[in-house]
Amino acid sequence: MPYGPNGNELHRQSATYLDRILRGGKPENLPVQEAIKFETILNLKAAQQIELTISPQMAARADEVNE
């Protein structure tokens, strides 16, 4: 059950940051960027194999559920 920053969103932020550098911005003058969007992914098959019960509420709140 990973919980972390959305990979696609990180790539978008990185591309924007790189664009600013390639256009002449100095990296030391650019603001530090943090992840904005986080996601939770549940793997129900793996949870079942280790005999872990996932509540329906948890599964409903997850961004992605793999069965």
N, C-alpha and C positions, 0 to 999 in steps of 0.2 A: 504494500500500500504506500506508494511514494506520494509525498506532498512536496511540491516545490514550484519554482517559477515555470511558467509556460514557455517551452522552448521556442515556439514560433515568435512569441512576443520578444524574447531576448534577442533573436536574430534581427528582428525589425529595429530594435533599439540600437544594436551594434552597427547595423548598416547606416542608420542616421548619424551615429557618432563618427563612423569612418568617413562618411560624406563630408562632414564638417572639417575633418582633418585634411582630407584630400583637397578641399577648397581653400586651404591655407590657414585654417585655425590651428593654434598651438595646443597640443594635448594638455599642457599644464594649465591652460586658461579655460578649458571646457569643464562644465560641472560633472560631478560624479553622478552616474545614472544607476538607479536601483530598479529591480524588478517591480512591476506594478501589478501584474496578474499572476495569481498562484492557482494551482489545480491539484486535485486529489484523484488518483486512479486506483481502483480496486480490482484485484484479480480474485474472483470468487473460486476458481478452480484451485488455485494455490492455497487459499484460506481453508477450503474443504480438506485438502490433503494434510494440512497440519492440524485439522480438527478445530479450527477457529470459526466461531459463529459471528457473522456480520449482521447487524440489525438492519431491518428494512429502512429505518430512518437514515442510517449511515449510507446505505447504498443509494438512497434517493438524493442525498446531498452531494454525492461524488460527482465529479465532472465527467468521468468515464468509468464504465464498469465492464470488465472483461470476464466472460463466463467460460 
